[in-house]
Amino acid sequence: MNNAKPLQSASFALLLAGVAVAVPGLARAGSTEAHWYAGAMGGFASQSDQSLAFTSGANRENGNLPLDTGSLLGARIGRSFGNGWRLEGEFAYQGMDTKGPEFPPRAPPSQAPVGSGDYASTAFALNALYDLNLTGSDKAETYVGLGVVRLTEVDLDIGSGSAGRNYSGSGNGLQALFGARYSLDDAWTLDVGLRYLRATDLSLDQENGAGRIRADYTPWAVTIGIDRRF
């Protein structure tokens, strides 16, 4: 959505490539027995202010969407293969509050959104993770992972009340995951993680209107979760 977009895309590609190269050379930690697990997670989400492109008929304009912090909630089920690799599916909701109605920039006062809104998503993801032996502990392990994400809905609410505007759409993305896990006992594991999701050039249609927004969705999140082995 701006001049920095090619640089951001290249940086994310380099990050994924670095993880892919580094992982095979690191020894794993944790159980050598294959097993299933399921768990839940929650945390804080954040995203930098976004540049948005708005179209309505022949009218086109750009605007800035200032964003505040938000939250993430999710659940997952996975399979550990006993060789350091894990594969898990997850469903997550995350969203950030908007700081103020700076978009669209040329809306007349009578049509300008007022109040705060949010920029949120629901998504399914399939993550491949590798456990690393960086601590030397039998109970603690770190991990890195990559995931493919299906954003079932991305919802942007700008303002509230009768002047508020609502846009929604769907799309695909990728996410990188980093974290640490600690075995509380033979059944329960505590998980603390950092994740970055990147989905670009999404098309969000105005609900009850003819407008459309092109936008990026690139939240960071810090999570804490607990998993039950079975």
C-alpha positions as a Markdown table, in Angstrom:
| # | Residue | x | y | z |
|---|---|---|---|---|
| 1 | Met | 0.0 | 0.0 | 0.0 |
| 2 | Asn | 3.1 | 2.3 | 0.1 |
| 3 | Asn | 6.7 | 2.5 | -1.1 |
| 4 | Ala | 7.9 | 0.4 | 1.8 |
| 5 | Lys | 5.8 | -2.6 | 0.7 |
| 6 | Pro | 8.5 | -4.2 | -1.5 |
| 7 | Leu | 11.1 | -3.9 | 1.2 |
| 8 | Gln | 8.7 | -5.3 | 3.8 |
| 9 | Ser | 7.9 | -8.3 | 1.6 |
| 10 | Ala | 11.6 | -8.9 | 0.9 |
| 11 | Ser | 12.4 | -8.8 | 4.7 |
| 12 | Phe | 9.6 | -11.3 | 5.5 |
| 13 | Ala | 10.9 | -13.6 | 2.7 |
| 14 | Leu | 14.4 | -13.4 | 4.2 |
| 15 | Leu | 13.1 | -14.2 | 7.6 |
| 16 | Leu | 11.4 | -17.3 | 6.4 |
| 17 | Ala | 14.5 | -18.4 | 4.4 |
| 18 | Gly | 16.6 | -17.8 | 7.5 |
| 19 | Val | 14.4 | -20.0 | 9.6 |
| 20 | Ala | 14.4 | -22.8 | 7.0 |
| 21 | Val | 18.2 | -22.8 | 6.7 |
| 22 | Ala | 18.8 | -22.6 | 10.5 |
| 23 | Val | 16.4 | -25.2 | 11.7 |
| 24 | Pro | 18.0 | -28.4 | 10.3 |
| 25 | Gly | 21.3 | -27.6 | 11.9 |
| 26 | Leu | 19.9 | -27.4 | 15.5 |
| 27 | Ala | 19.4 | -30.3 | 17.8 |
| 28 | Arg | 15.9 | -30.8 | 19.1 |
| 29 | Ala | 14.7 | -31.2 | 22.6 |
| 30 | Gly | 11.7 | -32.7 | 24.3 |
| 31 | Ser | 9.9 | -36.0 | 24.1 |
| 32 | Thr | 10.9 | -38.6 | 21.5 |
| 33 | Glu | 7.5 | -40.2 | 21.7 |
| 34 | Ala | 4.9 | -39.3 | 19.1 |
| 35 | His | 1.7 | -37.9 | 20.6 |
| 36 | Trp | -1.3 | -35.6 | 20.1 |
| 37 | Tyr | -2.0 | -32.5 | 22.0 |
| 38 | Ala | -4.6 | -29.7 | 22.2 |
| 39 | Gly | -4.7 | -26.4 | 23.9 |
| 40 | Ala | -5.8 | -22.7 | 24.1 |
| 41 | Met | -3.9 | -19.4 | 24.0 |
| 42 | Gly | -4.4 | -15.8 | 24.5 |
| 43 | Gly | -2.4 | -12.6 | 24.3 |
| 44 | Phe | -1.8 | -9.1 | 23.1 |
| 45 | Ala | -1.8 | -8.0 | 19.5 |
| 46 | Ser | -0.4 | -4.9 | 17.8 |
| 47 | Gln | -0.1 | -3.5 | 14.3 |
| 48 | Ser | 1.5 | -0.4 | 12.9 |
| 49 | Asp | -0.7 | 2.3 | 11.4 |
| 50 | Gln | -1.9 | 1.3 | 8.0 |
| 51 | Ser | -2.2 | 3.1 | 4.6 |
| 52 | Leu | -5.6 | 2.4 | 3.0 |
| 53 | Ala | -6.8 | 2.9 | -0.6 |
| 54 | Phe | -10.5 | 3.7 | -0.8 |
| 55 | Thr | -12.6 | 3.5 | -4.0 |
| 56 | Ser | -16.3 | 4.3 | -4.5 |
| 57 | Gly | -17.4 | 4.4 | -8.1 |
| 58 | Ala | -15.0 | 6.8 | -9.9 |
| 59 | Asn | -13.8 | 8.3 | -6.6 |
| 60 | Arg | -10.4 | 7.2 | -5.3 |
| 61 | Glu | -8.5 | 8.4 | -2.3 |
| 62 | Asn | -5.9 | 7.3 | 0.2 |
| 63 | Gly | -6.0 | 7.6 | 3.9 |
| 64 | Asn | -4.2 | 6.6 | 7.1 |
| 65 | Leu | -5.6 | 4.2 | 9.7 |
| 66 | Pro | -4.0 | 4.7 | 13.2 |
| 67 | Leu | -4.1 | 1.6 | 15.2 |
| 68 | Asp | -3.8 | 0.8 | 18.9 |
| 69 | Thr | -3.1 | -2.5 | 20.7 |
| 70 | Gly | -5.6 | -5.3 | 20.9 |
| 71 | Ser | -5.9 | -9.0 | 21.8 |
| 72 | Leu | -5.7 | -12.5 | 20.5 |
| 73 | Leu | -7.6 | -15.6 | 21.5 |
| 74 | Gly | -7.3 | -19.1 | 19.9 |
| 75 | Ala | -7.3 | -22.8 | 20.1 |
| 76 | Arg | -5.2 | -25.5 | 18.5 |
| 77 | Ile | -4.8 | -29.2 | 18.0 |
| 78 | Gly | -1.5 | -30.8 | 17.0 |
| 79 | Arg | 0.6 | -33.8 | 16.5 |
| 80 | Ser | 4.2 | -34.2 | 17.7 |
| 81 | Phe | 6.1 | -36.8 | 15.6 |
| 82 | Gly | 8.7 | -37.5 | 18.2 |
| 83 | Asn | 11.6 | -36.3 | 16.0 |
| 84 | Gly | 11.4 | -32.6 | 16.8 |
| 85 | Trp | 8.7 | -31.8 | 14.3 |
| 86 | Arg | 5.2 | -30.8 | 15.1 |
| 87 | Leu | 2.2 | -30.1 | 12.9 |
| 88 | Glu | -0.8 | -28.2 | 14.3 |
| 89 | Gly | -4.0 | -26.6 | 13.1 |
| 90 | Glu | -5.4 | -23.6 | 14.9 |
| 91 | Phe | -8.2 | -21.2 | 14.9 |
| 92 | Ala | -7.6 | -17.6 | 16.2 |
| 93 | Tyr | -9.3 | -14.3 | 16.6 |
| 94 | Gln | -7.2 | -11.2 | 16.9 |
| 95 | Gly | -8.0 | -7.5 | 16.6 |
| 96 | Met | -6.6 | -4.0 | 17.2 |
| 97 | Asp | -8.6 | -0.9 | 18.2 |
| 98 | Thr | -8.5 | 2.1 | 15.9 |
| 99 | Lys | -7.2 | 5.3 | 17.5 |
| 100 | Gly | -9.4 | 7.8 | 15.6 |
| 101 | Pro | -11.4 | 8.5 | 12.4 |
| 102 | Glu | -8.7 | 9.7 | 10.0 |
| 103 | Phe | -10.2 | 7.9 | 7.0 |
| 104 | Pro | -11.5 | 8.8 | 4.5 |
| 105 | Pro | -9.6 | 12.1 | 4.6 |
| 106 | Arg | -12.0 | 14.2 | 2.6 |
| 107 | Ala | -15.3 | 13.1 | 4.0 |
| 108 | Pro | -17.6 | 16.1 | 4.8 |
| 109 | Pro | -18.2 | 16.5 | 8.6 |
| 110 | Ser | -21.8 | 15.2 | 8.2 |
| 111 | Gln | -20.4 | 11.9 | 6.8 |
| 112 | Ala | -17.2 | 11.5 | 8.8 |
| 113 | Pro | -17.0 | 8.5 | 11.1 |
| 114 | Val | -16.9 | 9.3 | 14.8 |
| 115 | Gly | -15.6 | 7.3 | 17.8 |
| 116 | Ser | -13.3 | 4.3 | 17.8 |
| 117 | Gly | -13.5 | 1.1 | 15.8 |
| 118 | Asp | -11.4 | -2.0 | 15.3 |
| 119 | Tyr | -9.4 | -4.0 | 12.7 |
| 120 | Ala | -9.9 | -7.7 | 13.4 |
| 121 | Ser | -9.8 | -11.1 | 11.8 |
| 122 | Thr | -10.8 | -14.7 | 12.3 |
| 123 | Ala | -8.4 | -17.3 | 10.7 |
| 124 | Phe | -7.5 | -20.9 | 10.4 |
| 125 | Ala | -3.8 | -21.8 | 10.1 |
| 126 | Leu | -1.7 | -24.9 | 9.5 |
| 127 | Asn | 1.6 | -24.6 | 11.3 |
| 128 | Ala | 4.8 | -26.6 | 10.9 |
| 129 | Leu | 7.0 | -26.3 | 14.0 |
| 130 | Tyr | 10.4 | -27.5 | 15.1 |
| 131 | Asp | 11.6 | -27.9 | 18.7 |
| 132 | Leu | 15.1 | -26.7 | 19.4 |
| 133 | Asn | 17.5 | -27.6 | 22.2 |
| 134 | Leu | 18.7 | -24.2 | 23.2 |
| 135 | Thr | 18.3 | -24.5 | 27.0 |
| 136 | Gly | 19.9 | -27.9 | 27.8 |
| 137 | Ser | 16.8 | -28.7 | 29.9 |
| 138 | Asp | 14.7 | -31.8 | 29.7 |
| 139 | Lys | 11.6 | -29.8 | 30.5 |
| 140 | Ala | 12.1 | -26.6 | 28.5 |
| 141 | Glu | 12.4 | -26.2 | 24.8 |
| 142 | Thr | 12.3 | -23.4 | 22.3 |
| 143 | Tyr | 10.7 | -23.6 | 18.8 |
| 144 | Val | 10.4 | -21.9 | 15.4 |
| 145 | Gly | 7.6 | -22.4 | 12.9 |
| 146 | Leu | 5.9 | -21.3 | 9.7 |
| 147 | Gly | 2.2 | -21.3 | 9.0 |
| 148 | Val | -0.1 | -20.9 | 6.1 |
| 149 | Val | -3.2 | -18.9 | 7.1 |
| 150 | Arg | -6.7 | -18.6 | 5.7 |
| 151 | Leu | -8.3 | -15.4 | 6.9 |
| 152 | Thr | -11.9 | -16.4 | 6.9 |
| 153 | Glu | -12.9 | -12.8 | 7.7 |
| 154 | Val | -11.0 | -9.5 | 8.0 |
| 155 | Asp | -13.3 | -6.8 | 9.4 |
| 156 | Leu | -12.5 | -3.1 | 9.6 |
| 157 | Asp | -14.9 | -0.9 | 11.5 |
| 158 | Ile | -14.2 | 2.8 | 11.2 |
| 159 | Gly | -16.0 | 4.9 | 13.8 |
| 160 | Ser | -19.3 | 3.9 | 15.4 |
| 161 | Gly | -23.0 | 4.9 | 15.3 |
| 162 | Ser | -24.9 | 5.9 | 12.2 |
| 163 | Ala | -21.8 | 7.5 | 10.7 |
| 164 | Gly | -19.6 | 4.5 | 11.2 |
| 165 | Arg | -18.3 | 2.5 | 8.2 |
| 166 | Asn | -17.8 | -1.2 | 8.1 |
| 167 | Tyr | -15.7 | -3.2 | 5.6 |
| 168 | Ser | -15.1 | -6.9 | 5.4 |
| 169 | Gly | -13.3 | -9.5 | 3.2 |
| 170 | Ser | -11.1 | -12.6 | 3.3 |
| 171 | Gly | -7.7 | -13.6 | 2.1 |
| 172 | Asn | -4.6 | -15.7 | 2.6 |
| 173 | Gly | -1.4 | -15.0 | 4.5 |
| 174 | Leu | 1.7 | -16.5 | 6.1 |
| 175 | Gln | 2.9 | -16.4 | 9.7 |
| 176 | Ala | 6.2 | -16.9 | 11.5 |
| 177 | Leu | 6.2 | -18.3 | 15.0 |
| 178 | Phe | 8.8 | -18.3 | 17.7 |
| 179 | Gly | 8.5 | -19.4 | 21.3 |
| 180 | Ala | 9.4 | -21.5 | 24.3 |
| 181 | Arg | 7.6 | -24.5 | 26.0 |
| 182 | Tyr | 7.9 | -25.8 | 29.5 |
| 183 | Ser | 6.5 | -29.2 | 30.6 |
| 184 | Leu | 4.6 | -28.8 | 33.9 |
| 185 | Asp | 4.2 | -32.5 | 34.2 |
| 186 | Asp | 3.6 | -35.5 | 31.9 |
| 187 | Ala | 0.3 | -34.1 | 30.6 |
| 188 | Trp | 0.5 | -30.3 | 30.7 |
| 189 | Thr | 2.8 | -27.9 | 28.8 |
| 190 | Leu | 3.0 | -24.1 | 29.1 |
| 191 | Asp | 3.7 | -22.2 | 25.9 |
| 192 | Val | 4.9 | -18.6 | 25.5 |
| 193 | Gly | 5.2 | -17.3 | 21.9 |
| 194 | Leu | 5.7 | -14.5 | 19.5 |
| 195 | Arg | 4.1 | -14.5 | 16.1 |
| 196 | Tyr | 3.9 | -12.3 | 13.0 |
| 197 | Leu | 1.2 | -12.7 | 10.4 |
| 198 | Arg | 1.4 | -11.1 | 7.0 |
| 199 | Ala | -1.4 | -10.7 | 4.5 |
| 200 | Thr | -1.1 | -8.0 | 1.8 |
| 201 | Asp | -3.4 | -6.2 | -0.6 |
| 202 | Leu | -6.7 | -7.5 | 0.8 |
| 203 | Ser | -9.9 | -6.3 | -0.7 |
| 204 | Leu | -12.5 | -5.3 | 1.9 |
| 205 | Asp | -16.0 | -4.4 | 0.7 |
| 206 | Gln | -18.2 | -1.9 | 2.4 |
| 207 | Glu | -21.2 | -3.4 | 4.1 |
| 208 | Asn | -24.4 | -1.7 | 3.1 |
| 209 | Gly | -22.5 | 0.5 | 0.6 |
| 210 | Ala | -20.6 | 0.6 | -2.6 |
| 211 | Gly | -17.1 | 1.4 | -1.3 |
| 212 | Arg | -14.1 | -0.8 | -1.2 |
| 213 | Ile | -10.8 | -0.7 | 0.6 |
| 214 | Arg | -7.4 | -2.2 | -0.3 |
| 215 | Ala | -5.4 | -2.9 | 2.8 |
| 216 | Asp | -2.6 | -4.9 | 4.4 |
| 217 | Tyr | -3.1 | -6.9 | 7.6 |
| 218 | Thr | 0.2 | -7.4 | 9.4 |
| 219 | Pro | -0.2 | -7.9 | 13.2 |
| 220 | Trp | 2.3 | -9.0 | 15.8 |
| 221 | Ala | 1.2 | -10.9 | 18.8 |
| 222 | Val | 2.7 | -12.1 | 22.1 |
| 223 | Thr | 0.8 | -15.2 | 23.4 |
| 224 | Ile | 0.7 | -17.5 | 26.4 |
| 225 | Gly | -1.1 | -20.8 | 26.2 |
| 226 | Ile | -1.4 | -24.2 | 27.8 |
| 227 | Asp | -1.5 | -27.6 | 26.0 |
| 228 | Arg | -2.8 | -31.0 | 27.1 |
| 229 | Arg | -1.0 | -34.1 | 25.8 |
| 230 | Phe | -3.0 | -37.2 | 25.0 |
